Amino acid sequence: MKKIKLWMLAAKIEWHWWFILLVRQKGNSLLGKGVPMTSQKLYYLNRNLSTHSTKAIKAQSAYSLLAKSVR
């Protein structure tokens, strides 16, 4: 059962990191187009980025704790 949980956590981590990279690309694109740093679009992108970053870090911590107990 722990191996399945590890697999699920790994998938969750990968999904969050994929989303983080996607948001960063969108942000870089907007900045390249000259959108001001105080724009509403960048605010929402930053909020999504922060949310997914937090979830990825928590999932990575849970993964490392669970991986130690499997060995």
Distance bins in CASP14 RR format, pairs under 12 A and 6 or more apart:
PFRMAT RR
TARGET T0000
AUTHOR 0000-0000-0000
RMODE 2
METHOD distances of the structure
MODEL  1
1 7 0 0 0 0 0 1 0 0 0 0 0
1 8 0 0 0 0 0 1 0 0 0 0 0
1 66 0 0 0 0 0 1 0 0 0 0 0
1 69 0 0 0 0 0 1 0 0 0 0 0
1 70 0 0 0 0 0 1 0 0 0 0 0
2 8 0 0 0 0 0 1 0 0 0 0 0
2 9 0 0 0 0 0 1 0 0 0 0 0
2 62 0 0 0 0 0 1 0 0 0 0 0
2 63 0 0 0 0 0 1 0 0 0 0 0
2 65 0 0 0 0 0 1 0 0 0 0 0
2 66 1 0 0 1 0 0 0 0 0 0 0
2 67 0 0 0 0 1 0 0 0 0 0 0
2 68 0 0 0 0 0 1 0 0 0 0 0
2 69 1 0 0 1 0 0 0 0 0 0 0
2 70 1 0 1 0 0 0 0 0 0 0 0
2 71 0 0 0 0 0 1 0 0 0 0 0
3 9 0 0 0 0 0 1 0 0 0 0 0
3 10 0 0 0 0 0 1 0 0 0 0 0
3 63 0 0 0 0 0 1 0 0 0 0 0
3 66 0 0 0 0 1 0 0 0 0 0 0
3 67 0 0 0 0 0 1 0 0 0 0 0
3 69 0 0 0 0 0 1 0 0 0 0 0
3 70 1 0 0 1 0 0 0 0 0 0 0
3 71 0 0 0 0 0 1 0 0 0 0 0
4 10 0 0 0 0 0 1 0 0 0 0 0
4 11 0 0 0 0 0 1 0 0 0 0 0
4 66 0 0 0 0 0 1 0 0 0 0 0
4 70 0 0 0 0 0 1 0 0 0 0 0
5 11 0 0 0 0 0 1 0 0 0 0 0
5 12 0 0 0 0 0 1 0 0 0 0 0
5 59 0 0 0 0 0 1 0 0 0 0 0
5 62 0 0 0 0 1 0 0 0 0 0 0
5 63 0 0 0 0 1 0 0 0 0 0 0
5 65 0 0 0 0 0 1 0 0 0 0 0
5 66 1 0 1 0 0 0 0 0 0 0 0
5 67 0 0 0 0 0 1 0 0 0 0 0
5 69 0 0 0 0 0 1 0 0 0 0 0
5 70 0 0 0 0 1 0 0 0 0 0 0
6 12 0 0 0 0 0 1 0 0 0 0 0
6 13 0 0 0 0 0 1 0 0 0 0 0
6 59 0 0 0 0 0 1 0 0 0 0 0
6 60 0 0 0 0 0 1 0 0 0 0 0
6 62 0 0 0 0 1 0 0 0 0 0 0
6 63 1 0 0 1 0 0 0 0 0 0 0
6 64 0 0 0 0 0 1 0 0 0 0 0
6 65 0 0 0 0 0 1 0 0 0 0 0
6 66 1 0 1 0 0 0 0 0 0 0 0
6 67 1 0 0 1 0 0 0 0 0 0 0
6 68 0 0 0 0 0 1 0 0 0 0 0
6 69 0 0 0 0 1 0 0 0 0 0 0
6 70 1 0 0 1 0 0 0 0 0 0 0
6 71 0 0 0 0 0 1 0 0 0 0 0
7 13 0 0 0 0 0 1 0 0 0 0 0
7 14 0 0 0 0 0 1 0 0 0 0 0
7 63 0 0 0 0 0 1 0 0 0 0 0
7 66 0 0 0 0 0 1 0 0 0 0 0
7 67 0 0 0 0 0 1 0 0 0 0 0
7 70 0 0 0 0 0 1 0 0 0 0 0
8 14 0 0 0 0 0 1 0 0 0 0 0
8 15 0 0 0 0 0 1 0 0 0 0 0
8 59 0 0 0 0 1 0 0 0 0 0 0
8 62 0 0 0 0 0 1 0 0 0 0 0
8 63 0 0 0 0 1 0 0 0 0 0 0
8 66 0 0 0 0 0 1 0 0 0 0 0
9 15 0 0 0 0 0 1 0 0 0 0 0
9 16 0 0 0 0 0 1 0 0 0 0 0
9 55 0 0 0 0 0 1 0 0 0 0 0
9 56 0 0 0 0 0 1 0 0 0 0 0
9 58 0 0 0 0 1 0 0 0 0 0 0
9 59 1 0 1 0 0 0 0 0 0 0 0
9 60 0 0 0 0 1 0 0 0 0 0 0
9 61 0 0 0 0 1 0 0 0 0 0 0
9 62 1 0 1 0 0 0 0 0 0 0 0
9 63 1 0 1 0 0 0 0 0 0 0 0
9 64 0 0 0 0 1 0 0 0 0 0 0
9 65 0 0 0 0 1 0 0 0 0 0 0
9 66 1 0 0 1 0 0 0 0 0 0 0
9 67 0 0 0 0 1 0 0 0 0 0 0
9 70 0 0 0 0 0 1 0 0 0 0 0
10 16 0 0 0 0 0 1 0 0 0 0 0
10 17 0 0 0 0 0 1 0 0 0 0 0
10 56 0 0 0 0 0 1 0 0 0 0 0
10 59 0 0 0 0 1 0 0 0 0 0 0
10 60 0 0 0 0 1 0 0 0 0 0 0
10 62 0 0 0 0 0 1 0 0 0 0 0
10 63 1 0 0 1 0 0 0 0 0 0 0
10 64 0 0 0 0 0 1 0 0 0 0 0
10 66 0 0 0 0 0 1 0 0 0 0 0
10 67 0 0 0 0 1 0 0 0 0 0 0
11 17 0 0 0 0 0 1 0 0 0 0 0
11 18 0 0 0 0 0 1 0 0 0 0 0
11 59 0 0 0 0 1 0 0 0 0 0 0
11 63 0 0 0 0 0 1 0 0 0 0 0
12 18 0 0 0 0 0 1 0 0 0 0 0
12 19 0 0 0 0 0 1 0 0 0 0 0
12 52 0 0 0 0 0 1 0 0 0 0 0
12 55 1 0 0 1 0 0 0 0 0 0 0
12 56 0 0 0 0 1 0 0 0 0 0 0
12 57 0 0 0 0 0 1 0 0 0 0 0
12 58 0 0 0 0 1 0 0 0 0 0 0
12 59 1 0 1 0 0 0 0 0 0 0 0
12 60 0 0 0 0 1 0 0 0 0 0 0
12 62 0 0 0 0 1 0 0 0 0 0 0
12 63 0 0 0 0 1 0 0 0 0 0 0
13 19 0 0 0 0 0 1 0 0 0 0 0
13 20 0 0 0 0 0 1 0 0 0 0 0
13 52 0 0 0 0 0 1 0 0 0 0 0
13 53 0 0 0 0 0 1 0 0 0 0 0
13 55 0 0 0 0 1 0 0 0 0 0 0
13 56 1 0 1 0 0 0 0 0 0 0 0
13 57 0 0 0 0 1 0 0 0 0 0 0
13 58 0 0 0 0 1 0 0 0 0 0 0
13 59 1 0 1 0 0 0 0 0 0 0 0
13 60 1 0 1 0 0 0 0 0 0 0 0
13 61 0 0 0 0 0 1 0 0 0 0 0
13 62 0 0 0 0 1 0 0 0 0 0 0
13 63 1 0 0 1 0 0 0 0 0 0 0
13 64 0 0 0 0 0 1 0 0 0 0 0
13 66 0 0 0 0 0 1 0 0 0 0 0
13 67 0 0 0 0 0 1 0 0 0 0 0
14 20 0 0 0 0 0 1 0 0 0 0 0
14 21 0 0 0 0 0 1 0 0 0 0 0
14 52 0 0 0 0 0 1 0 0 0 0 0
14 56 0 0 0 0 1 0 0 0 0 0 0
14 59 0 0 0 0 1 0 0 0 0 0 0
14 60 0 0 0 0 0 1 0 0 0 0 0
14 63 0 0 0 0 0 1 0 0 0 0 0
15 21 0 0 0 0 0 1 0 0 0 0 0
15 22 0 0 0 0 0 1 0 0 0 0 0
15 52 0 0 0 0 1 0 0 0 0 0 0
15 55 0 0 0 0 1 0 0 0 0 0 0
15 56 0 0 0 0 1 0 0 0 0 0 0
15 59 0 0 0 0 1 0 0 0 0 0 0
16 22 0 0 0 0 0 1 0 0 0 0 0
16 23 0 0 0 0 0 1 0 0 0 0 0
16 48 0 0 0 0 0 1 0 0 0 0 0
16 49 0 0 0 0 0 1 0 0 0 0 0
16 50 0 0 0 0 0 1 0 0 0 0 0
16 51 0 0 0 0 1 0 0 0 0 0 0
16 52 1 0 1 0 0 0 0 0 0 0 0
16 53 1 0 0 1 0 0 0 0 0 0 0
16 54 0 0 0 0 1 0 0 0 0 0 0
16 55 1 0 1 0 0 0 0 0 0 0 0
16 56 1 1 0 0 0 0 0 0 0 0 0
16 57 0 0 0 0 1 0 0 0 0 0 0
16 58 0 0 0 0 1 0 0 0 0 0 0
16 59 1 0 0 1 0 0 0 0 0 0 0
16 60 0 0 0 0 1 0 0 0 0 0 0
16 63 0 0 0 0 0 1 0 0 0 0 0
17 23 0 0 0 0 0 1 0 0 0 0 0
17 24 0 0 0 0 0 1 0 0 0 0 0
17 49 0 0 0 0 0 1 0 0 0 0 0
17 52 0 0 0 0 1 0 0 0 0 0 0
17 53 0 0 0 0 1 0 0 0 0 0 0
17 55 0 0 0 0 0 1 0 0 0 0 0
17 56 1 0 1 0 0 0 0 0 0 0 0
17 57 0 0 0 0 0 1 0 0 0 0 0
17 59 0 0 0 0 1 0 0 0 0 0 0
17 60 0 0 0 0 1 0 0 0 0 0 0
18 24 0 0 0 0 0 1 0 0 0 0 0
18 25 0 0 0 0 0 1 0 0 0 0 0
18 52 0 0 0 0 1 0 0 0 0 0 0
18 56 0 0 0 0 1 0 0 0 0 0 0
19 25 0 0 0 0 0 1 0 0 0 0 0
19 26 0 0 0 0 0 1 0 0 0 0 0
19 45 0 0 0 0 0 1 0 0 0 0 0
19 48 1 0 0 1 0 0 0 0 0 0 0
19 49 0 0 0 0 1 0 0 0 0 0 0
19 50 0 0 0 0 0 1 0 0 0 0 0
19 51 0 0 0 0 1 0 0 0 0 0 0
19 52 1 0 1 0 0 0 0 0 0 0 0
19 53 0 0 0 0 1 0 0 0 0 0 0
19 55 0 0 0 0 1 0 0 0 0 0 0
19 56 0 0 0 0 1 0 0 0 0 0 0
20 26 0 0 0 0 0 1 0 0 0 0 0
20 27 0 0 0 0 0 1 0 0 0 0 0
20 45 0 0 0 0 0 1 0 0 0 0 0
20 46 0 0 0 0 0 1 0 0 0 0 0
20 48 0 0 0 0 1 0 0 0 0 0 0
20 49 1 0 0 1 0 0 0 0 0 0 0
20 50 0 0 0 0 1 0 0 0 0 0 0
20 51 0 0 0 0 1 0 0 0 0 0 0
20 52 1 0 1 0 0 0 0 0 0 0 0
20 53 1 0 0 1 0 0 0 0 0 0 0
20 54 0 0 0 0 0 1 0 0 0 0 0
20 55 0 0 0 0 1 0 0 0 0 0 0
20 56 1 0 0 1 0 0 0 0 0 0 0
20 57 0 0 0 0 0 1 0 0 0 0 0
21 27 0 0 0 0 0 1 0 0 0 0 0
21 28 0 0 0 0 0 1 0 0 0 0 0
21 49 0 0 0 0 0 1 0 0 0 0 0
21 52 0 0 0 0 0 1 0 0 0 0 0
21 53 0 0 0 0 0 1 0 0 0 0 0
21 56 0 0 0 0 0 1 0 0 0 0 0
22 28 0 0 0 0 0 1 0 0 0 0 0
22 29 0 0 0 0 0 1 0 0 0 0 0
22 45 0 0 0 0 1 0 0 0 0 0 0
22 48 0 0 0 0 1 0 0 0 0 0 0
22 49 0 0 0 0 1 0 0 0 0 0 0
22 52 0 0 0 0 1 0 0 0 0 0 0
23 29 0 0 0 0 0 1 0 0 0 0 0
23 30 0 0 0 0 0 1 0 0 0 0 0
23 41 0 0 0 0 0 1 0 0 0 0 0
23 42 0 0 0 0 0 1 0 0 0 0 0
23 44 0 0 0 0 1 0 0 0 0 0 0
23 45 1 0 1 0 0 0 0 0 0 0 0
23 46 0 0 0 0 1 0 0 0 0 0 0
23 47 0 0 0 0 1 0 0 0 0 0 0
23 48 1 0 1 0 0 0 0 0 0 0 0
23 49 1 0 1 0 0 0 0 0 0 0 0
23 50 0 0 0 0 1 0 0 0 0 0 0
23 51 0 0 0 0 1 0 0 0 0 0 0
23 52 1 0 0 1 0 0 0 0 0 0 0
23 53 0 0 0 0 1 0 0 0 0 0 0
23 56 0 0 0 0 0 1 0 0 0 0 0
24 30 0 0 0 0 0 1 0 0 0 0 0
24 31 0 0 0 0 0 1 0 0 0 0 0
24 42 0 0 0 0 0 1 0 0 0 0 0
24 45 0 0 0 0 1 0 0 0 0 0 0
24 46 0 0 0 0 0 1 0 0 0 0 0
24 48 0 0 0 0 0 1 0 0 0 0 0
24 49 1 0 0 1 0 0 0 0 0 0 0
24 52 0 0 0 0 0 1 0 0 0 0 0
24 53 0 0 0 0 0 1 0 0 0 0 0
25 31 0 0 0 0 0 1 0 0 0 0 0
25 32 0 0 0 0 0 1 0 0 0 0 0
25 45 0 0 0 0 0 1 0 0 0 0 0
25 49 0 0 0 0 0 1 0 0 0 0 0
26 32 0 0 0 0 0 1 0 0 0 0 0
26 33 0 0 0 0 0 1 0 0 0 0 0
26 35 0 0 0 0 0 1 0 0 0 0 0
26 41 0 0 0 0 1 0 0 0 0 0 0
26 42 0 0 0 0 1 0 0 0 0 0 0
26 44 0 0 0 0 0 1 0 0 0 0 0
26 45 1 0 1 0 0 0 0 0 0 0 0
26 46 0 0 0 0 0 1 0 0 0 0 0
26 48 0 0 0 0 1 0 0 0 0 0 0
26 49 0 0 0 0 1 0 0 0 0 0 0
27 33 0 0 0 0 1 0 0 0 0 0 0
27 34 0 0 0 0 0 1 0 0 0 0 0
27 35 0 0 0 0 1 0 0 0 0 0 0
27 37 0 0 0 0 0 1 0 0 0 0 0
27 39 0 0 0 0 0 1 0 0 0 0 0
27 41 0 0 0 0 1 0 0 0 0 0 0
27 42 1 0 0 1 0 0 0 0 0 0 0
27 43 0 0 0 0 0 1 0 0 0 0 0
27 44 0 0 0 0 0 1 0 0 0 0 0
27 45 1 0 1 0 0 0 0 0 0 0 0
27 46 0 0 0 0 1 0 0 0 0 0 0
27 48 0 0 0 0 0 1 0 0 0 0 0
27 49 0 0 0 0 1 0 0 0 0 0 0
28 34 0 0 0 0 0 1 0 0 0 0 0
28 35 0 0 0 0 0 1 0 0 0 0 0
28 42 0 0 0 0 0 1 0 0 0 0 0
28 45 0 0 0 0 0 1 0 0 0 0 0
28 49 0 0 0 0 0 1 0 0 0 0 0
29 35 0 0 0 0 1 0 0 0 0 0 0
29 41 0 0 0 0 0 1 0 0 0 0 0
29 42 0 0 0 0 0 1 0 0 0 0 0
29 45 0 0 0 0 0 1 0 0 0 0 0
30 36 0 0 0 0 1 0 0 0 0 0 0
30 37 0 0 0 0 1 0 0 0 0 0 0
30 39 1 0 0 1 0 0 0 0 0 0 0
30 40 0 0 0 0 0 1 0 0 0 0 0
30 41 1 0 1 0 0 0 0 0 0 0 0
30 42 1 0 0 1 0 0 0 0 0 0 0
30 43 0 0 0 0 0 1 0 0 0 0 0
30 44 0 0 0 0 0 1 0 0 0 0 0
30 45 1 0 0 1 0 0 0 0 0 0 0
30 46 0 0 0 0 0 1 0 0 0 0 0
31 37 1 0 0 1 0 0 0 0 0 0 0
31 39 0 0 0 0 1 0 0 0 0 0 0
31 41 0 0 0 0 0 1 0 0 0 0 0
31 42 1 0 0 1 0 0 0 0 0 0 0
31 45 0 0 0 0 0 1 0 0 0 0 0
31 46 0 0 0 0 0 1 0 0 0 0 0
32 42 0 0 0 0 0 1 0 0 0 0 0
33 39 0 0 0 0 0 1 0 0 0 0 0
33 41 0 0 0 0 0 1 0 0 0 0 0
33 42 0 0 0 0 0 1 0 0 0 0 0
34 41 0 0 0 0 0 1 0 0 0 0 0
34 42 0 0 0 0 0 1 0 0 0 0 0
35 41 1 0 0 1 0 0 0 0 0 0 0
35 42 1 0 0 1 0 0 0 0 0 0 0
35 43 0 0 0 0 0 1 0 0 0 0 0
35 44 0 0 0 0 0 1 0 0 0 0 0
35 45 0 0 0 0 0 1 0 0 0 0 0
36 42 1 0 0 1 0 0 0 0 0 0 0
36 43 0 0 0 0 0 1 0 0 0 0 0
37 43 0 0 0 0 1 0 0 0 0 0 0
37 45 0 0 0 0 0 1 0 0 0 0 0
37 46 0 0 0 0 1 0 0 0 0 0 0
38 46 0 0 0 0 0 1 0 0 0 0 0
39 45 0 0 0 0 1 0 0 0 0 0 0
39 46 0 0 0 0 0 1 0 0 0 0 0
40 46 0 0 0 0 0 1 0 0 0 0 0
40 47 0 0 0 0 0 1 0 0 0 0 0
41 47 0 0 0 0 0 1 0 0 0 0 0
41 48 0 0 0 0 0 1 0 0 0 0 0
42 48 0 0 0 0 0 1 0 0 0 0 0
42 49 0 0 0 0 1 0 0 0 0 0 0
43 49 0 0 0 0 0 1 0 0 0 0 0
43 50 0 0 0 0 0 1 0 0 0 0 0
44 50 0 0 0 0 0 1 0 0 0 0 0
44 51 0 0 0 0 0 1 0 0 0 0 0
45 51 0 0 0 0 0 1 0 0 0 0 0
45 52 0 0 0 0 0 1 0 0 0 0 0
46 52 0 0 0 0 0 1 0 0 0 0 0
46 53 0 0 0 0 0 1 0 0 0 0 0
47 53 0 0 0 0 0 1 0 0 0 0 0
47 54 0 0 0 0 0 1 0 0 0 0 0
48 54 0 0 0 0 0 1 0 0 0 0 0
48 55 0 0 0 0 0 1 0 0 0 0 0
49 55 0 0 0 0 0 1 0 0 0 0 0
49 56 0 0 0 0 0 1 0 0 0 0 0
50 56 0 0 0 0 0 1 0 0 0 0 0
50 57 0 0 0 0 0 1 0 0 0 0 0
51 57 0 0 0 0 0 1 0 0 0 0 0
51 58 0 0 0 0 0 1 0 0 0 0 0
52 58 0 0 0 0 0 1 0 0 0 0 0
52 59 0 0 0 0 0 1 0 0 0 0 0
53 59 0 0 0 0 0 1 0 0 0 0 0
53 60 0 0 0 0 0 1 0 0 0 0 0
54 60 0 0 0 0 0 1 0 0 0 0 0
54 61 0 0 0 0 0 1 0 0 0 0 0
55 61 0 0 0 0 0 1 0 0 0 0 0
55 62 0 0 0 0 0 1 0 0 0 0 0
56 62 0 0 0 0 0 1 0 0 0 0 0
56 63 0 0 0 0 0 1 0 0 0 0 0
57 63 0 0 0 0 0 1 0 0 0 0 0
57 64 0 0 0 0 0 1 0 0 0 0 0
58 64 0 0 0 0 0 1 0 0 0 0 0
58 65 0 0 0 0 0 1 0 0 0 0 0
59 65 0 0 0 0 0 1 0 0 0 0 0
59 66 0 0 0 0 0 1 0 0 0 0 0
60 66 0 0 0 0 0 1 0 0 0 0 0
60 67 0 0 0 0 0 1 0 0 0 0 0
61 67 0 0 0 0 0 1 0 0 0 0 0
61 68 0 0 0 0 0 1 0 0 0 0 0
62 68 0 0 0 0 0 1 0 0 0 0 0
62 69 0 0 0 0 0 1 0 0 0 0 0
63 69 0 0 0 0 0 1 0 0 0 0 0
63 70 0 0 0 0 0 1 0 0 0 0 0
64 70 0 0 0 0 0 1 0 0 0 0 0
64 71 0 0 0 0 0 1 0 0 0 0 0
65 71 0 0 0 0 0 1 0 0 0 0 0
END
